[in-house]
């Protein structure tokens, strides 16, 4: 079979077949009387084998070694190809993500493109200072897509940088909220915490609705962050979780402050008083628990609270009794 016919059947150009020959990958078995290359059936199979291995991403040198070295281990090369392919896909995916984010920013000129690229690179810097500066700049100078800010804040470990990112994200478009809601479903507890803390920075009804949903989240820390923020927003749905936090000593000072804010309205005040008193009558209420509950009752109006403090003023634990008596006296003086 002459070279032209091999080229037609294999799809490999005559020029490439000559290149293969120069590298020693495939040599025609013979020559015609006129001196033309003549390929045998085995030669053609060799060409197809070369093309098959090249389709896997092997270099021509690796192809030659694979076909000619009896000691060659295919699995080792395949494993290396998998690693290289994954790295290439990761790099291409990163590039695609960056291009998409630049497009989302709707740049008006190349100067805008360059500024956005610089900020995106700074957000991924190893320097905490550079990341923080990029976060601040993204809110004040060059808009960065919410997707990039969310990715950054969910992966940020430096508290100062995280604070700057949350601040910037809350000032970006509302699309960040939906992405943060997805972060609440992360298998990593630290990512879920970063997501809920970021959501608390957003004003408005959409964020409040997400926080209400978070009160039923399986992660206790997520529920607590949501309850603290909802309390400051005047949302009575947070009362049960806040009461639990006071009783359990989990950020109890802030929880009590949130309950105090909610107690400014009659309906939440009744729920708060009832919830705190119920925990007082719980058999497992130790002296420290009773003292925290008494302190939380201080700013809750109503007869239920007064009766509870009166009973606590005779508590067997002296510290609890003194605390309750002081708070009761202060209420009577007001």
CORWO-V659510 format. One record per helix or strand of 3 or more residues. SS is the DSSP state (@ for helix, = for strand). FROM is the first residue (numbers start at 1). TO is the last residue. If there is no record, write none. Layout:
ss->SS from->FROM to->TO
ss->SS from->FROM to->TO
This chain:
ss->@ from->3 to->10
ss->@ from->14 to->23
ss->@ from->41 to->54
ss->@ from->60 to->68
ss->@ from->74 to->104
ss->@ from->110 to->123
ss->@ from->128 to->140
ss->@ from->146 to->155
ss->@ from->159 to->170
ss->@ from->175 to->183
ss->@ from->189 to->199
ss->@ from->205 to->214
ss->@ from->220 to->232
ss->@ from->236 to->248
ss->@ from->252 to->262
ss->@ from->266 to->280
ss->@ from->287 to->297
ss->@ from->303 to->312
ss->@ from->318 to->333
